[in-house]
Amino acid sequence: MFNFRLLAPFLVLVNFAAFSSSTHYQLNNYGVNAGGSNSSNSSTYNANVGAGEVNGGASSGTTYTTKSGSIEAQQANTPGAPTLDNGSGTYYNKLKFILSTSSNPSDTLYSVEVATNSGFSSPKYVQADGTLGASPVYLDYATWGGGSGFFAIGLTSSTTYWFKADAVQGLFTASAYGPSANLATASPALSFSVSPSTENMGNLTAGSVITAPSNVSFTFSTNAASGGNIYMLGSNTGLHSANTGYTIQVSPPSGDLSSLSEGFGLQGLTASSPLVIQSPYNGSGSTVGAIYTSFQPVFSAASPVTGGTATAALKAKATATTPAASDYTVTLTFVAAASY
């Protein structure tokens, strides 16, 4: 005897969960296990599956660069060109850069590649201390200075540098290096002036402190990282008369002419920041610093100086017993030096 069964056709519908997407992207990222969930994982694995990815050669433009081969499922956004700063033309051994994150998350890490040519042959990489090294160092945006930027240091003066960055946010997410920006370091610079070139103090009245009619004025600018100094040297230790062989002076390092019987020296009056008046020329009232026949610092700065100015006064006093002469003179030589 035969039994017959009628097998009716049937249709099985399978719904797949939609992946995150917008008009600009679709994220193909899911884990796989026996349950087939698109977010499955365990303590020993997490599977990221991609299918139908594009393969092709690299291409680039003024604002983008694409990588050849397949596109990673979780590739970080390629950083834009960094913003560079040379201190308005004053940084001779460093440049500041500010990274462009291209909307990457805050935990994204970046490396910064540097070269002295647009083709980035023989590139270097900014290290955590700002120096350039052979291997890339990956730090987050905040550690690279955030919006305040970060200095690449130890650079060569009068040289153009190109900067570009890549991004990574975990394994298999590295972007290509983005577009580059370039800027030149400055040349070491120092400018200095002194006026007037001569001073006539007139007749010295015994017992009176006489101040030269004009202050000695200085201008001083330098882009040197450690600033610089203005030095003074005297042909004699004070006002000297060749006819009498006598010198009106104060004993080093300084003296108060209001209490001394006689003397001659220089007193610093003003100095624009970061310039400061150095001892023993920082006295007040009638206190002056002695004149030396070796260079002594009168003004100094510990950082770069832009448009620096300073003034000083020459003061003298004679006694009734000071030998009379019409040839009391001294030649003061002022020299500026930068601390690179």
C-alpha positions in Angstrom: 0.0 0.0 0.0 1.3 3.5 -0.9 0.9 6.7 1.2 0.9 10.0 -0.6 1.6 13.4 1.0 1.0 16.6 -0.8 3.9 19.1 -0.2 2.6 22.6 -0.5 5.1 25.3 -1.5 6.1 27.9 1.1 8.1 31.1 1.3 10.6 32.0 4.0 11.2 35.7 4.6 14.5 36.7 6.2 14.9 40.3 7.5 18.5 41.7 7.8 19.1 44.5 10.3 20.1 47.8 8.6 23.5 49.2 9.1 24.2 52.7 10.2 24.2 55.1 7.2 23.6 58.6 6.0 23.8 60.3 2.6 27.6 60.4 3.1 28.5 57.0 4.5 27.5 53.4 5.4 29.3 51.6 8.2 29.8 47.9 7.4 30.8 46.6 10.8 29.4 43.6 12.6 30.4 40.5 14.7 29.4 37.0 13.8 28.6 33.9 15.9 26.2 31.0 15.9 23.3 33.4 16.5 24.1 35.5 13.4 23.6 38.8 15.2 25.2 41.8 13.6 26.7 42.9 16.9 27.9 39.5 18.2 31.2 39.0 20.0 32.8 36.9 22.7 35.7 37.1 25.0 37.9 35.5 22.3 36.8 37.1 19.1 35.1 40.0 17.3 34.5 39.7 13.6 34.4 42.6 11.2 33.1 41.4 7.9 33.1 43.4 4.7 31.9 42.5 1.2 31.9 44.2 -2.2 34.7 46.7 -1.3 36.2 48.8 -4.0 39.6 48.0 -5.5 41.6 50.5 -7.5 44.5 52.8 -7.8 45.3 55.8 -5.7 44.1 59.3 -6.7 44.5 62.7 -5.2 43.6 66.4 -5.5 44.4 69.7 -3.8 42.3 68.8 -0.8 42.3 64.9 -0.7 44.2 61.7 -1.2 42.7 58.3 -1.6 44.4 55.0 -0.8 44.8 52.2 -3.4 43.2 48.8 -2.7 40.2 48.0 -0.5 38.6 50.6 1.8 38.8 49.7 5.5 35.5 49.3 7.1 36.4 51.6 10.0 38.9 53.9 8.4 39.5 57.2 10.3 38.8 60.4 8.5 41.9 61.7 6.7 43.2 64.8 8.5 43.1 68.1 6.6 46.2 70.2 6.1 47.7 71.5 9.4 47.8 75.2 10.1 51.3 76.5 10.4 52.7 79.5 12.2 56.3 81.0 12.1 55.6 83.7 14.7 55.0 86.4 12.2 58.4 85.7 10.6 60.3 85.5 13.9 60.8 81.7 14.5 64.1 80.7 13.1 64.5 77.3 14.6 60.9 76.1 15.1 57.4 76.2 13.6 54.1 75.8 15.3 51.4 73.5 13.8 47.7 73.0 14.6 46.2 69.7 13.5 43.0 69.5 11.4 40.9 66.6 12.9 38.4 66.4 10.1 35.7 65.6 12.7 37.5 62.5 14.0 36.5 61.4 17.6 38.5 62.8 20.5 40.4 59.5 21.1 41.8 59.5 17.6 45.6 59.5 17.4 47.7 61.4 14.8 51.2 61.4 13.6 52.9 64.4 11.9 55.2 63.9 9.0 57.7 66.6 8.1 60.0 67.1 5.1 61.9 69.9 3.3 60.3 69.1 0.0 56.8 68.7 -1.3 57.4 65.1 -2.4 58.3 64.2 1.2 61.4 62.3 0.3 63.6 61.5 3.4 60.7 62.5 5.8 61.0 62.9 9.5 58.2 62.7 12.2 57.5 65.0 15.1 58.3 63.3 18.4 56.6 63.9 21.7 59.2 66.4 22.7 58.9 68.4 19.5 62.2 67.1 17.9 62.1 65.3 14.6 62.8 61.6 14.5 62.9 58.6 12.1 59.7 56.9 13.3 56.1 58.3 13.6 54.7 59.0 17.1 50.9 58.8 17.6 49.3 61.2 20.0 45.8 62.5 20.4 44.7 66.0 19.4 44.9 67.4 22.9 48.4 66.1 23.4 49.4 67.7 20.1 48.4 71.0 21.7 44.8 71.1 20.6 43.8 74.5 19.3 46.9 76.1 20.8 49.1 74.1 18.6 52.5 72.3 19.1 56.1 73.3 18.2 58.3 71.3 15.9 61.8 72.3 17.2 65.4 72.0 16.1 64.6 73.2 12.6 67.1 74.9 10.2 66.7 78.6 9.7 65.6 80.1 6.3 64.2 76.7 5.3 60.7 75.7 4.0 59.1 72.7 5.7 56.1 70.7 4.6 53.8 69.2 7.2 51.0 66.6 6.9 49.2 64.2 9.3 47.5 60.8 9.3 44.9 59.4 11.8 44.2 56.1 13.5 41.6 55.0 16.0 42.4 51.4 16.8 43.6 48.5 14.7 43.0 48.5 11.0 41.7 52.1 10.9 44.7 54.1 9.7 43.9 56.8 7.2 46.2 58.0 4.5 48.3 61.0 5.1 46.3 64.1 4.3 47.1 67.2 2.3 50.2 69.2 3.3 50.9 72.8 4.3 54.3 74.5 4.1 56.0 77.5 5.7 59.5 78.8 6.0 61.5 79.4 9.2 62.9 82.9 9.6 66.5 84.0 9.4 68.2 84.9 12.6 67.7 88.7 13.1 69.2 91.4 15.3 68.6 95.2 15.1 70.2 97.8 17.4 70.7 101.5 17.5 72.0 104.1 20.0 71.5 107.9 20.0 72.8 110.5 20.3 76.4 109.8 19.2 77.9 112.5 21.5 77.0 114.2 24.8 78.2 117.5 26.1 77.8 117.8 29.8 79.1 121.4 29.9 80.9 122.8 32.9 80.8 120.8 36.1 79.9 122.8 39.2 81.7 121.7 42.3 79.5 119.9 44.7 76.6 119.5 42.2 75.3 116.4 40.4 75.2 117.2 36.7 73.0 115.1 34.4 73.8 115.1 30.7 71.2 117.2 28.8 70.0 114.3 26.6 69.3 110.7 27.7 71.0 107.9 25.8 68.3 106.1 23.8 68.5 102.5 22.6 66.4 100.3 20.2 66.9 96.6 20.3 65.1 93.7 18.5 66.0 90.1 18.0 64.2 86.8 17.3 66.8 84.8 19.3 65.1 82.3 21.5 67.0 83.4 24.6 66.9 87.1 23.9 70.1 89.1 24.2 72.1 91.8 25.9 73.2 95.4 25.4 76.8 95.8 26.7 78.9 98.9 27.5 82.6 99.4 27.6 84.5 102.6 28.5 87.8 103.9 27.0 88.5 104.9 30.6 86.9 104.2 34.0 85.3 107.7 33.9 85.8 111.2 32.6 89.5 111.4 31.9 91.7 114.4 31.3 94.8 113.7 29.3 96.2 117.1 30.2 96.0 116.5 33.9 96.1 112.7 34.0 93.0 112.7 36.3 89.9 110.6 36.1 86.5 111.5 37.6 85.0 108.1 38.5 83.1 106.0 41.0 84.5 102.8 42.6 82.9 99.7 41.1 80.3 98.6 41.2 78.2 101.7 41.9 78.1 104.9 43.8 75.6 107.5 45.1 76.8 110.9 43.8 74.6 112.7 46.2 76.9 111.4 49.0 80.2 111.0 47.2 82.5 113.9 46.7 82.9 113.2 43.0 82.2 110.6 40.4 80.8 109.7 37.0 78.6 106.8 35.8 75.6 105.6 34.0 72.1 105.0 35.3 69.5 103.0 33.4 66.1 104.8 33.3 63.6 102.7 31.3 63.4 99.4 29.5 60.5 97.9 27.6 59.6 94.3 28.5 61.2 91.8 28.1 64.2 94.1 28.4 65.3 94.8 32.0 68.0 97.0 33.5 71.0 95.1 34.8 72.8 95.8 38.1 74.7 98.0 38.9 73.0 100.3 36.4 69.5 99.9 38.0 69.9 102.5 40.7 67.7 105.4 41.4 68.1 109.0 42.4 71.8 109.9 41.9 73.1 106.3 42.1 75.1 105.4 39.0 76.9 102.2 37.9 80.6 102.4 37.4 82.3 102.5 34.0 84.4 99.4 33.2 87.1 99.0 30.6 85.6 95.5 29.8 82.1 94.9 28.4 79.4 94.8 31.1 75.7 94.1 30.4 73.4 97.2 30.9 70.2 95.8 29.5 69.2 92.2 28.9 66.2 90.1 27.8 65.7 86.3 28.3 63.3 85.9 25.4 62.8 87.3 21.8 62.4 91.1 21.7 60.2 93.0 19.2 60.5 96.7 19.1 62.5 96.9 22.4 63.5 100.4 23.7 65.6 101.6 26.6 67.0 104.8 28.0 69.9 105.8 30.3 71.4 108.9 31.8 75.0 110.0 32.3 75.7 111.8 35.6 78.8 113.4 37.0 80.0 115.4 40.0 83.2 117.3 40.7 84.7 118.8 43.9 86.5 122.1 44.4 89.8 120.2 44.4 89.2 118.3 41.1 91.9 119.4 38.7 90.4 122.0 36.2 90.7 121.0 32.6 88.7 121.4 29.4 89.5 117.9 28.0 87.6 115.6 30.3 86.1 112.9 28.0 85.3 109.2 27.8 84.3 107.1 24.9 81.5 104.6 25.7 81.0 101.7 23.3 77.7 99.9 23.3 77.4 96.5 21.7 74.2 94.3 21.2 74.4 90.5 21.2 71.7 87.9 20.7 71.5 84.6 22.6 70.6 81.9 20.0 
